Amino acid sequence: GQSGLEAKASPVLEGVVKNVFKVEALTVPPGTEMVSFMLVPPDVNLANLQPGDTEKMVQALDVIGSDGWNALLDTTKVKNGVYKLVVIPTVRRPSQEKPFLDWAQTEVINKN
């Protein structure tokens, strides 16, 4: 991310995820109140969600940072293939001008 956001996922072996895996935001921007974790297929544009898009994604939200910012994502709920793993720290009531504090993404392959 641009403001020092660092994240990691495990277990991930050579970019492959399967079953349930953990995603953690290791460092987040000041003022973070919650963190969204998502597996997004290539045909979904987060900035312009269409009807049916959320059914193709795996999403989790952590609203309690006292135990670290993390979530479990269940890859068995979506098709195999290439996905963007996206981590987005934000506030509870984001503005239109600044919908998130930062974001980070990487590519992973879902293989169940």
Buried (B, 14 or more C-beta within 10 A) or exposed (E): BEEEBEBEBEEBEEEEBBEEBBBBBEBBBEEBBBBBBBBBBEEBEBEEEEEEBEEBBBEBEBEEBEEEBBBEBEBEEBEEEEBBBBBBBBBEEBEEEEEBBBBBBBEBBBEE
